[in-house]
Every structure is written in C-alpha cells, then in structure tokens.
Amino acid sequence: MIRAFKCESCGILMYPKHSVCPSCNDRNIKRVEISDEGTLLTYTLLYALPEGFEEKPLPIGIAEFDGVRVTGQITRSDNLNIGMRVKAVYSKIREVNGKELFGYKFKPL
C-alpha cells in the first residue's frame, strides 16, 4: 500500500503531504492508504547522476495510483511502456555519506 494523504474537508487525495490542502486551503489532512498497483504515465532514463546511485541509466517515472500521481524509480529499464501496470515498493533509493535513503520504486507487472 502507498501512504497518501486526504483532505478531510474536500476529500482530495494527495502525495506527498501538503501542510494546506491545494484545493480548499484546509489544514485537516489525514494519512490514508491507497492501492500499490497503478499505471505508468510517463518515464525517462537519466544518464548523468549524482553520487550514490548504482544503476545507470536510471529509469524514473510518474505513475498513477487511485488517482494520485507519484514519482519514483523504476526497477528496470528494458521494455518500459507508457500505460503498463506497475507495483510500488518502498525500498532503498540510494546511499549518501553512509546514510541509506528510502522511497518508492515501481516494479513493472
């Protein structure tokens, strides 16, 4: 499941969390879980990467899960297609100064 956020006033879903709802400006925002299976909307391959990334090229994509758009790394760069189904997994993104950083990666289904 993906941890998204929902405005309790107007019901809009968002990711990442905003301190104020972008739709109605209310501050009553609650964490909710949404499906971790979605659709890849777009992607690109990055060749010039900062320190800490092991994979080159690095596939990055935007996928939609229950109407919420999330940016994340894609676990492989071969046979990617816009519209393909993906599953979001929370895992290590990279390491900086000995510290592991985590986020969502998309695994093609």
Stockholm file with secondary structure:
# STOCKHOLM 1.0

chainA/1-109         MIRAFKCESCGILMYPKHSVCPSCNDRNIKRVEISDEGTLLTYTLLYALPEGFEEKPLPIGIAEFDGVRVTGQITRSDNLNIGMRVKAVYSKIREVNGKELFGYKFKPL
#=GR chainA/1-109 SS CEEEEEETTTCCEESSCCSSCTTTCCCCEEEEEECSEEEEEEEEEECSCCTTCCSSSEEEEEEEETTEEEEEEESCCSSCCTTCEEEEEEEEEEEETTEEEEEEEEEEC
#=GC SS_cons         CEEEEEETTTCCEESSCCSSCTTTCCCCEEEEEECSEEEEEEEEEECSCCTTCCSSSEEEEEEEETTEEEEEEESCCSSCCTTCEEEEEEEEEEEETTEEEEEEEEEEC
//
